[in-house]
Amino acid sequence: MKWLKLGKIFDPTEHSLPNNCKEFAQSPQTLVMSDRVRIYFSTRERDSIGKYLSHVAFVDFDKRMQNIIGISSRTVIELGELGCFDEHGLFPINVIREGDRILAYTTGWNRKVSVSADASIGLAISRDEGLTFQKYGKGPVLSASLNEPFLIGDAFVALYGGLYHMWYIYGTKWLKIEPEPPDRVYKIAHATSEDGINWRRDGRQIIADKLNAEECQALPTVFYREGTYHMYFCYRQAHGFRKQSSSAYRLGYAYSNDLIHWERDDSQSGIDVSDDEWDSQMQCYPHTFWLDGKVYMLYNGNEFGRFGFGLAVLY
């Protein structure tokens, strides 16, 4: 795998976004349309007590991925009601076209007391070409279970052979090292569904650890090319990732022939941090997509996408 970096293509601080959001364009995810590529992302505002709320916005690019032709001017998906799983944020969102509908799989966040947050995966549906989405109910379609006790999120959904496949993350533990607040550990798992609503899963970690048993794995994205399924994701150390580049997110790679069993080989990923650029300290939240016969990757760089996202092309 060899990727050509095309640079950072969107900085949220240079544009006017809905919901008084000023920074962050995290987890860019695409909806390829006839005349444009719509890129959804999560951005943030401060609430009345100074804490973040994460909202979904989008930016439209022309199909050469060079020019911005539009930015969302209103809320794409409303946050959850009081006490709901998505009361305090939606991050990330993954979309898939199904006939005349667009399905959006969201990660809804809600604040906790002993730890920072919990998460579950929700479903919303658009019938106006992705301008707005209405929730499929107040609750999630995938949440905590016996073997996946918390932090269910980061869904990537694809349809292969008439079956919906979801790759997602689940939390395994919270780590407490004084004086820092608890940090979470999460791994990548797999689920299937006939209807995109009811999911079967076994809570099994499918990507081997590279760093150690407390490695954090996030945001899988999968595409099929030349007889093989390819997965990119990001991974980091459980501690020190906010301040130390050596512990921060990097992009990992795995491949599969059956969508179930995955062989990890980061040495074949074909992409890494830059020496001195917007992605020199970290790379995170990848999203791969096909456009006009080529595979592209969107991803965030330093500071978890505070100042936007960039693009690379497979060659």
N, C-alpha and C positions, 0 to 999 in steps of 0.2 A: 504494500500500500504506500503510495506517495501522494502527498498533498501539497498543492501550491497555495500559499497564503496570499489572499487578495487584500488584506488589511482590515482595519475597523471600518464598518460601513454605516453605523448608526450610534449617535451619542444623545441620550435623552435630555441632557442639560442644554442642548442647543435648540430644543423644540418645546412647544406648548402641549402639555398632555392633560387629559381629563383628570378629575378628582384631586386637583392641586398637587399632582405628583411632580417632583422636581428632579429626582435622580433614580438610577437603577433601570436597566432594561435586561432583565434576567431571563434565562431559559428561552431563547428565541425558538419558535416552532412555526412551521410553514403550512399554508394552504395555497397550493399552486392553482391558479385560476387561468382562464383563457387569455386574459390580457395583462395579468399582473401576478406577483407573488406577495401574498399577504403574510406578514410575520407577526405573530402574537408574542407578547412578552409580558413579564410581571414587573410592575413598577411600584413605587411606594410613596405614601404620604404620611405625615405625622398626625396622630389623632389628638383629642383634647387633653390627654395626659402625657403627650410627648412620645408615645410609642408608635411603632410602624404599623400601618395597614397596607397589605399588598393587593394591588388591583391589576386586572388584565387590560392591556391596551394593544394596539397594533399599528404597524407602519406598512404601507404598500410600496413595493418597488416595481419598476418595469422588469420585463422578463430577461433583460441583460444584467440585472442585479446591480445597476449602476446609478439609477436616478430614483429618488423618492417622489412618488406621485400622490401620496395621501397619508394622513395620520388620523387615527380615531379621534373624534371630537366629543364622544360621550361614553358612558360606562358600557363595557362590553358584556360583563356578567356582574350582577349585583352580589355583594357579600351576603353571608348568611344572616339569618335573624338571630336574636338574642339566644345564646346558649347552643346554637347549631355548630356543627363540626367546622364550618367555614366562616365563622363569625368575624375572624380577625385577618383573613387573607386568603388569596388564591395564588398559589405558586408551587409548581408550574401548571400549564395547560397544554394538552396535546389534542390535536384535531384530526378527524378522519372523515372523508366524504362518504355518505351512504345515500345514493340516489339523489333526491332533491333536498336532503337534509345534511347538515354538518354536525357531527357528534363531537363534543368536547369533553375530554376526561380531565378533570381538575384535581389539584391537590388542595384541599381546604385545611386551613390552620386555625387552631384556637389556643389561646393562652392557658397555661397551667400555673399552679402555685409552687410546687416543689421543683419542677423543671420548667424550661422556657415555653414549650409548646407540645401539642400533639397534632396528628394529621390523619386524614382519611381521603379516599379517592371518590369524587363525585362525578355525576354526569349532567351535562347541559346540552340542549339541542337548539340549533339555529335553522330557521327557514327563510332567512333573508341574506343568504350567501355570506354568513359569518359576520355581519355587522353587529348583531346582538344575539345573545343566547338566553334561553329560558331553562331553568333547572328542571330536571326530571323528578323532582321531589325535594324535600327538605333534608333528607338524610343521604348517606354515601352508598355507593354500590360495592365498595370494598373497604373494609375497616379492620380493626384489631380482631384477632382470633386466638385460639388456644396456643398456637405455635408462633404467632406473629403478634406480640402483645401491645405494640404501639407503633406510631410513626409509619403509617402506610401511605405511600405517595409516589410521585415521579412516574406516573404511568406513561408508557409508550405503547400504542395499540396499532396493530396491523392485521389485515385480513389475508390469510393464506389458505387456499383450498377450501373456501367456504367456512372457515373457522376463524373466529377472532382470537388473536394472541395478544396478551398483555405482559409486558415486562415492567416491573415496578420494584420499589424498595420497601423493606420492612425493618423496624428497629429491633435490635437484639439486647441492648443494655444502655444504661446511662452510667457514665463514669464521673466520679467526684474526686477532684484533686484540688485541695485548698491552695490559695484562696479563691480560685476561679469557680464560676458557676458550673453545674454539671454539663458535660458534653455527651453527645449521643453517638452510638455506633449503629450503622445500618448496612444491609446487604441487598443484593439483587435477587429477585425471584421471578416466577413465571406463572401465568394463569391462562385458562382458555374459556371460551364461551361460544354458544351457538347464536346468541342474540345480542351480544354486546352489553347486556345488563346483568345477567346472572353468571357468576364466574366460579370455575373450579380451580382449586389451588392446593398445594401440599406444604407450603411454607419451607421449601428447600432452597438453600443457597446454591445458585447455579454458576457463579463466577468465583474461581479460586482466589484466595488472598495472595497478595504479593508482598506487602509491607510487614504485616503481622496479623494476629487474630483480631485485633481491634481496628483494622483498616476500615474506613468508611467508603462505601461505593454508592454512587448516585447517578441518576438520570440516564438510563440506558436508551440507546437509539439503534434501530436495526434496519438494514437494507439487504436486498438480494442482488448478487452480481456474479456472473460466470460460474453458476452452479453451487455457490456457497452463500450462506447467510453471515453477514458481518455485523458485529455489535461494537459500538463505541460507548463509553461511559466515562465518568470522572471518579477519581479516588484520592484519598488524603489520609494523613495521620489523624487520630482522634483528638490529639492535643497540639497546641502550638500553631495551628494552621492559619490563624488570623494574623499573626505577626512574623512568622518565619516562612520564607519562600520554600525552603527545603521540606517543610511539612504540609505545604498548601496543595491544592488540587492539581492533578495532572490528568491527562487523557489516557485511558486504558483501551485495550482492544482484545476481542475474542472472536472466534469463528465457529460455525456449526454446520452440519449437514442435515440436521433433522429438527432444528428449532428447540430441541430439548437439552441436548448435551453440548456444552461449550468448552472450547479449548482456549485458554488465555495465553496470549503472546504479545505483550506490550512492545517488544522489540520490533514488531512488524507494523506498528501503528502508523508510521510515516509522518508523524507530526509531533512537535514538542514546543516548549516555551521558547521565546525569542531571547536574544542576548540583551537587548535594550529597547523594548517596545512596550505597547499597551498590554501585551500578554507575556511579559518577561518574568513575572512573579508567580503567575498561576494560569492554568487553562481549565475551564469548567463548563458544565451544562451544555454538552454538544447536542446537535440535532442534524441528522443527515437526511437529504432528500434528493430525488431525481428531478432534473429540469432540462428539457430539450436534449436528452440522451447523455447527460453528464450527471455525476454525483457531486453534490455540494455539501459542505458542513458549515453550519453556524455554531458559534461558541462564544462564551464570555471569557474575559481575561482578568486582569488585576482587580482586586477589591470586589470580587464576586459579581462583576457586571455593573458596578456603580456608574461607570461612564460608557456603557454600551456593549455592543457585540461586533464580532468580525466574521469574515467569510473565507473559506478555503475551497478549492476544487480538486477532485481526484483526477490524476492524470497518469 
